[in-house]
Amino acid sequence: MEYTPKTKFFFDDVYQVVRQIPAGRVTSYGAIASFLGSKGSARMVGWAMNACHTYPDIPAHRVVNRNGLLTGKHCFGSATAMQGLLEKEGITVDKDCVSPFNKFFWDPAEALL
């Protein structure tokens, strides 16, 4: 992926959304992309999450795939760190998946109207 000014602005927009995910809730890469008017850009949201590890104010652990799977867990330093962060917030994780996903799902399109 080429890092361009357009990409930087998209990443910044992603980070603004992620900063607003409440503790104890999760959202998906696709929900963020859709909210930003870029439906189909879930992968680019994932790239933004992979690039944000120098920003301590971005709760990247609260972003999972569309089924609640902890697909970004490899970016947190250990295989269980992401799960641990979620569980500290009261989120149930079973076999690397938020469960029940619909109970913990936070939709930016509804919350950030």
C-alpha positions in Angstrom: 0.0 0.0 0.0 1.3 3.4 -0.9 1.1 6.1 1.8 -0.2 9.2 0.2 -1.8 12.4 1.5 -5.2 11.0 0.7 -4.4 7.8 2.7 -3.1 9.9 5.6 -6.4 11.8 5.8 -8.4 8.6 5.6 -6.3 7.1 8.5 -6.9 10.3 10.5 -10.6 10.0 10.0 -10.5 6.3 11.1 -8.6 7.3 14.2 -11.2 9.9 15.1 -13.9 7.3 14.9 -11.9 4.7 16.9 -11.2 7.2 19.6 -15.0 7.5 20.2 -15.7 3.7 20.7 -16.8 3.5 24.3 -15.0 1.1 26.7 -16.8 -2.2 26.8 -17.9 -2.0 23.2 -16.4 -3.0 19.8 -16.9 -2.2 16.2 -15.8 -3.6 12.9 -13.5 -2.5 10.2 -16.4 -2.5 7.8 -18.7 -0.4 10.0 -16.0 2.3 10.3 -15.4 2.2 6.5 -19.1 2.5 5.8 -19.5 5.3 8.3 -16.7 7.2 6.6 -18.5 6.8 3.2 -16.0 4.2 1.9 -18.0 1.0 2.1 -15.8 -1.7 0.8 -12.6 -0.2 2.4 -12.6 -2.4 5.5 -9.1 -3.6 4.6 -7.8 0.0 4.5 -9.3 0.5 8.0 -7.3 -2.5 9.0 -4.1 -0.9 7.6 -4.9 2.2 9.6 -5.2 0.0 12.7 -1.9 -1.7 12.0 -0.3 1.8 11.6 -1.5 3.3 14.9 0.6 1.6 17.4 2.5 4.8 18.2 -0.7 6.5 19.2 -1.6 5.5 22.8 -4.9 7.3 22.7 -6.4 5.0 20.0 -8.1 2.0 21.4 -7.3 -0.3 18.4 -8.2 -3.4 20.5 -11.9 -2.4 20.1 -11.9 -3.0 16.3 -12.6 -6.5 15.2 -13.8 -8.2 12.0 -17.5 -8.3 10.9 -18.0 -11.5 12.9 -16.3 -10.3 16.1 -13.1 -12.2 15.4 -9.9 -10.7 16.8 -8.1 -10.6 13.5 -5.7 -7.9 14.6 -4.5 -9.7 17.7 -1.0 -10.2 16.1 -0.4 -6.5 16.4 -0.6 -6.3 20.2 2.7 -7.9 21.2 1.4 -11.3 22.3 -1.3 -13.7 21.1 -3.5 -12.9 24.2 -2.9 -9.1 24.7 -5.9 -8.0 22.6 -8.2 -10.4 24.3 -6.9 -9.3 27.7 -7.6 -5.6 26.9 -11.1 -6.5 25.9 -11.8 -8.6 28.9 -10.6 -5.9 31.2 -13.5 -3.8 29.7 -16.0 -6.6 30.4 -16.2 -7.9 26.9 -16.5 -11.7 26.6 -14.1 -13.4 24.2 -14.4 -17.1 23.3 -12.1 -18.8 20.9 -10.7 -15.4 19.7 -14.2 -14.1 19.0 -16.3 -11.5 20.9 -19.3 -13.3 22.2 -22.1 -12.5 21.8 -21.0 -10.0 19.2 -24.3 -8.2 18.8 -24.3 -7.4 22.6 -21.0 -5.6 22.4 -21.2 -4.1 18.9 -21.1 -0.3 18.6 -22.3 1.1 15.3 -20.7 4.5 14.5 -23.5 5.2 12.0 -26.0 5.1 14.9 -23.9 6.6 17.6 -22.2 9.4 15.7 -25.2 10.9 13.9 
